[in-house]
Amino acid sequence: MVEIRAYQPGQDEAAVAALWRAALPAWPLSPALRRSLLAPDPSRSVLVASVYGRLAGLVVAESHGEHSGSLPALAVAPEWQRRGIGAKLHAAALDFLRAQGVGRVQLAGGHAFLWPGVPYSLPAALPFFQAQGWRVAETSYDMVQHLGRYRTPAGVHERAQAQGVRIGLLAEHEAPELLAFVDREFPFWSASYRLLVEKGEWADCLLARTRDGAMAGSLILYAPRYSRPERQDVRWQSIWGEDLGAMGVVGVAESARRLGIGSALAARASEILRERGVGYCYIAWTWALDFYGKLGYTVWQAYAMSWRDLHTGRS
């Protein structure tokens, strides 16, 4: 008999850890990451499947407000797969999201972020979700590079400098200007930059200015010995090491593109992270393979991205 019920932190924690290790051995969850994924929150539902008292599956669903939500994780123990348990968990998660008023759902993603989509490296996962009505919209990528081997290609900084571009770390007095810039140019990244400013992480943001002093580009850095761990800019230290760092949300104003600003920002970020003792640098959820590839970054994982309208059922 399959029972779908709410996750009980004290009662189920060890069983969920064992379930995850068995179902997803290539994706080891650190205790901190597991706590983040399963933390109680009114906007999050963590459900487990129990078969005759034995934990057999887990699903996490999140409501993000403004009628959007996500399914950050779904896992079924290997011995209980292909018995309908995953489908029951999936249906229960969608029921929670409908009750929260969610209309559009992302497969993966979310605040308890593990993956931007379904990893292609899990060959059974995508067919399962396709059988539940999901359709692949696009593919995104994670990229990595060990910064001990990093060298900025010749000409990257020189090109930007020849255009009068200046790159430097954010100063506290520049924060209001930065937020206004991001709200105007990249509103979908506003939350990431606001969190950075709220935490006072001035040294974790790079800015680019044009010859006339106008703000033209920005980027966020993460180095474990310098950045606040609660920012959770990286997820997979269990795979890449505790010195894993990251860069992301690299943006250049539309009016300032083709000046080499993006490459100069990413190159300078790589240099700074190396100086801060980062081993591997992690770039999550990107499509810019050529852009980062020119700096030596290579693809680690590819993900099937999918969204679904709960009102129509269409992906």
C-alpha positions as CSV (number, residue, x, y, z in Angstrom):
1,M,0.0,0.0,0.0
2,V,1.4,3.4,-1.0
3,E,0.8,6.3,1.3
4,I,1.6,9.9,0.2
5,R,2.2,12.1,3.2
6,A,4.1,15.2,4.4
7,Y,7.8,14.8,5.2
8,Q,8.6,14.7,8.9
9,P,12.0,16.2,9.5
10,G,12.9,14.2,12.6
11,Q,11.3,11.0,11.6
12,D,12.3,10.9,7.9
13,E,15.6,12.7,7.7
14,A,17.9,9.6,7.7
15,A,15.6,7.6,5.4
16,V,15.5,10.5,2.9
17,A,19.3,10.7,2.9
18,A,19.5,7.0,2.2
19,L,16.8,7.2,-0.5
20,W,18.7,10.0,-2.2
21,R,22.0,8.1,-2.2
22,A,20.3,5.1,-3.7
23,A,18.3,6.9,-6.3
24,L,20.8,9.6,-7.3
25,P,24.3,8.4,-6.5
26,A,25.9,10.8,-9.0
27,W,24.3,13.8,-7.3
28,P,25.4,13.6,-3.6
29,L,23.6,16.1,-1.4
30,S,25.6,17.7,1.4
31,P,23.8,18.0,4.7
32,A,23.5,21.8,4.2
33,L,22.0,21.3,0.7
34,R,19.6,18.7,1.9
35,R,18.4,20.9,4.7
36,S,17.9,23.8,2.3
37,L,15.9,21.5,0.0
38,L,13.7,20.1,2.7
39,A,13.4,23.1,5.0
40,P,9.8,23.8,6.2
41,D,8.2,26.8,4.4
42,P,4.6,27.8,3.8
43,S,5.3,28.1,0.0
44,R,7.0,24.6,-0.2
45,S,5.5,21.1,0.0
46,V,7.8,18.2,0.7
47,L,6.0,14.9,0.3
48,V,7.2,11.3,0.7
49,A,5.8,8.0,-0.5
50,S,5.7,5.3,2.1
51,V,5.1,1.6,1.2
52,Y,4.2,-0.5,4.2
53,G,6.1,2.0,6.4
54,R,9.2,2.1,4.3
55,L,10.2,5.3,2.5
56,A,10.1,4.8,-1.2
57,G,10.0,8.3,-2.8
58,L,10.2,12.0,-2.3
59,V,9.0,15.1,-4.2
60,V,9.5,18.8,-3.5
61,A,7.1,21.5,-4.9
62,E,7.4,25.3,-4.5
63,S,5.1,28.2,-5.0
64,H,7.0,31.4,-5.9
65,G,4.1,33.9,-5.9
66,E,2.8,35.7,-8.9
67,H,1.2,32.5,-10.1
68,S,4.5,30.6,-10.8
69,G,6.1,27.6,-9.2
70,S,8.5,24.7,-9.6
71,L,9.3,21.1,-9.0
72,P,12.8,21.2,-7.7
73,A,13.2,17.4,-7.0
74,L,11.5,14.0,-7.4
75,A,13.2,10.8,-6.5
76,V,12.1,7.1,-6.1
77,A,14.1,4.3,-4.6
78,P,15.5,2.0,-7.3
79,E,13.6,-1.0,-6.1
80,W,10.3,0.9,-6.2
81,Q,10.7,2.5,-9.6
82,R,8.2,1.7,-12.5
83,R,5.4,0.9,-10.0
84,G,3.5,4.2,-10.3
85,I,5.0,5.8,-7.1
86,G,6.7,8.6,-9.0
87,A,3.5,9.4,-10.9
88,K,1.6,9.5,-7.6
89,L,4.1,11.9,-6.1
90,H,4.1,14.0,-9.2
91,A,0.3,14.3,-9.2
92,A,0.3,15.2,-5.5
93,A,2.9,17.9,-6.1
94,L,0.9,19.5,-8.9
95,D,-2.2,19.4,-6.7
96,F,-0.3,21.4,-4.0
97,L,0.7,24.0,-6.6
98,R,-2.8,24.3,-8.0
99,A,-4.1,24.9,-4.4
100,Q,-1.5,27.7,-4.1
101,G,-2.9,29.4,-7.2
102,V,0.1,28.5,-9.3
103,G,-0.5,28.6,-13.1
104,R,2.9,28.1,-14.6
105,V,5.4,25.5,-13.3
106,Q,9.0,24.9,-14.1
107,L,10.4,21.4,-14.0
108,A,13.4,21.8,-11.6
109,G,14.6,25.3,-10.7
110,G,13.1,27.1,-7.7
111,H,14.4,28.6,-4.6
112,A,15.6,25.2,-3.4
113,F,17.6,25.1,-6.6
114,L,19.4,22.0,-7.6
115,W,19.1,21.9,-11.4
116,P,17.7,24.2,-14.0
117,G,16.0,21.3,-15.7
118,V,16.1,17.5,-16.0
119,P,19.8,16.3,-16.3
120,Y,20.3,14.4,-19.5
121,S,22.9,12.4,-17.5
122,L,19.8,10.7,-15.8
123,P,18.6,8.7,-18.8
124,A,15.4,7.4,-17.1
125,A,14.3,10.8,-15.8
126,L,13.3,12.6,-19.0
127,P,11.1,9.7,-20.3
128,F,9.3,9.6,-17.0
129,F,8.5,13.3,-17.0
130,Q,7.5,13.2,-20.7
131,A,5.1,10.4,-19.7
132,Q,3.6,12.9,-17.2
133,G,2.9,15.4,-20.0
134,W,6.1,17.5,-19.9
135,R,7.7,18.6,-23.2
136,V,11.3,19.8,-23.6
137,A,11.4,23.5,-24.5
138,E,15.2,24.0,-24.7
139,T,18.5,22.8,-23.3
140,S,20.7,24.7,-20.9
141,Y,24.1,23.9,-19.5
142,D,26.4,24.0,-16.5
143,M,30.1,24.8,-17.2
144,V,33.3,24.5,-15.1
145,Q,37.0,25.2,-15.2
146,H,39.8,24.7,-12.7
147,L,41.2,28.1,-12.1
148,G,44.7,26.8,-11.3
149,R,44.9,26.3,-15.1
150,Y,43.2,29.6,-16.0
151,R,44.9,32.2,-18.2
152,T,43.1,35.1,-19.7
153,P,43.4,34.9,-23.5
154,A,45.4,37.6,-25.1
155,G,43.5,40.6,-26.2
156,V,40.4,40.3,-24.0
157,H,41.3,43.1,-21.6
158,E,43.1,45.1,-24.2
159,R,40.0,45.2,-26.4
160,A,37.8,46.6,-23.7
161,Q,40.4,49.1,-22.5
162,A,40.8,50.4,-26.0
163,Q,37.1,51.3,-26.0
164,G,37.6,53.2,-22.7
165,V,35.9,50.5,-20.6
166,R,36.8,50.4,-16.9
167,I,36.1,47.3,-14.7
168,G,36.2,47.3,-10.9
169,L,34.5,45.9,-7.8
170,L,31.3,47.5,-6.6
171,A,31.7,50.2,-3.9
172,E,28.9,50.7,-1.4
173,H,27.9,54.1,-2.6
174,E,27.3,52.6,-6.1
175,A,24.7,50.1,-4.9
176,P,21.6,52.2,-5.7
177,E,22.9,52.9,-9.2
178,L,23.6,49.2,-9.7
179,L,20.1,48.2,-8.6
180,A,18.5,50.8,-10.9
181,F,20.8,49.6,-13.8
182,V,19.8,45.9,-13.3
183,D,16.1,46.8,-12.9
184,R,16.3,48.6,-16.2
185,E,18.4,46.2,-18.2
186,F,17.9,42.8,-16.6
187,P,14.9,42.8,-14.3
188,F,14.8,39.0,-14.3
189,W,18.1,39.1,-12.3
190,S,17.0,41.9,-9.8
191,A,16.4,39.5,-6.9
192,S,20.0,38.1,-7.2
193,Y,21.5,41.6,-7.1
194,R,19.2,42.8,-4.3
195,L,20.3,39.9,-2.1
196,L,23.9,40.8,-2.8
197,V,23.3,44.4,-1.8
198,E,21.3,43.4,1.3
199,K,24.1,41.2,2.5
200,G,26.7,44.0,1.9
201,E,28.7,41.8,-0.4
202,W,30.3,44.7,-2.3
203,A,33.4,42.8,-3.2
204,D,31.4,40.1,-4.9
205,C,30.1,42.3,-7.7
206,L,32.1,43.5,-10.7
207,L,31.0,46.6,-12.6
208,A,31.9,47.9,-16.1
209,R,31.7,51.5,-17.0
210,T,32.1,53.1,-20.4
211,R,34.4,56.0,-21.2
212,D,31.7,58.6,-20.1
213,G,31.3,56.8,-16.7
214,A,28.0,55.2,-17.5
215,M,27.4,51.8,-16.0
216,A,27.4,49.3,-18.8
217,G,27.8,45.8,-17.3
218,S,27.8,43.7,-14.1
219,L,28.5,40.3,-12.8
220,I,28.2,38.4,-9.4
221,L,31.1,36.4,-7.9
222,Y,31.1,33.7,-5.2
223,A,34.2,32.5,-3.4
224,P,33.7,30.3,-0.3
225,R,36.3,32.0,1.9
226,Y,35.0,35.5,1.1
227,S,31.3,35.2,0.4
228,R,28.4,34.5,2.9
229,P,27.5,30.8,2.7
230,E,23.8,31.5,3.0
231,R,23.9,33.0,-0.5
232,Q,24.1,29.4,-1.9
233,D,25.5,30.5,-5.2
234,V,27.0,27.0,-5.6
235,R,25.3,23.7,-5.0
236,W,27.7,20.8,-5.8
237,Q,30.7,21.1,-3.5
238,S,30.2,17.4,-2.8
239,I,31.3,16.8,-6.4
240,W,33.8,19.6,-7.1
241,G,35.3,20.3,-3.6
242,E,34.8,22.8,-0.8
243,D,36.8,25.4,-2.7
244,L,34.2,25.5,-5.4
245,G,33.4,29.1,-6.5
246,A,31.1,30.6,-9.1
247,M,30.3,33.5,-11.3
248,G,26.9,34.3,-12.9
249,V,24.2,36.8,-14.0
250,V,26.6,38.4,-16.4
251,G,24.9,41.2,-18.2
252,V,25.9,44.0,-20.5
253,A,23.6,46.9,-21.4
254,E,22.2,46.6,-24.9
255,S,23.6,50.0,-25.8
256,A,27.1,48.9,-24.8
257,R,27.4,45.5,-26.5
258,R,30.1,44.6,-29.0
259,L,32.7,46.4,-27.0
260,G,34.1,43.2,-25.4
261,I,32.6,44.1,-22.0
262,G,31.1,40.7,-21.2
263,S,34.4,38.8,-22.0
264,A,36.4,41.3,-19.9
265,L,34.0,41.0,-17.0
266,A,34.1,37.2,-17.1
267,A,37.9,37.1,-17.5
268,R,38.5,39.5,-14.6
269,A,36.0,37.5,-12.5
270,S,38.1,34.3,-13.2
271,E,41.3,36.1,-12.2
272,I,39.7,37.4,-8.9
273,L,38.3,34.0,-8.0
274,R,41.7,32.4,-8.6
275,E,43.3,35.0,-6.3
276,R,40.7,34.2,-3.7
277,G,41.6,30.5,-3.6
278,V,38.8,29.1,-5.7
279,G,39.6,25.7,-7.2
280,Y,36.9,24.9,-9.8
281,C,34.7,27.8,-10.9
282,Y,31.1,26.8,-11.6
283,I,28.8,28.6,-14.1
284,A,25.2,27.4,-13.8
285,W,22.2,27.6,-16.2
286,T,23.8,29.1,-19.2
287,W,23.4,28.9,-23.0
288,A,26.6,30.9,-23.7
289,L,28.8,28.0,-24.6
290,D,31.0,29.9,-27.1
291,F,31.2,33.0,-24.8
292,Y,32.6,31.0,-21.8
293,G,34.3,28.5,-24.0
294,K,36.7,31.1,-25.3
295,L,37.9,31.6,-21.7
296,G,38.5,27.9,-21.2
297,Y,35.2,26.8,-19.6
298,T,33.8,23.4,-20.6
299,V,30.3,21.8,-20.4
300,W,29.8,19.7,-17.3
301,Q,26.0,18.9,-17.6
302,A,23.2,19.5,-20.0
303,Y,19.5,19.9,-18.9
304,A,16.2,19.6,-20.6
305,M,14.2,22.7,-19.7
306,S,10.4,22.5,-19.4
307,W,7.5,24.7,-18.3
308,R,3.9,23.7,-17.9
309,D,0.6,25.6,-17.7
310,L,-1.5,23.9,-14.9
311,H,-4.7,25.4,-16.3
312,T,-4.4,23.8,-19.7
313,G,-1.9,21.0,-18.9
314,R,0.3,22.2,-21.9
315,S,4.1,22.3,-21.8
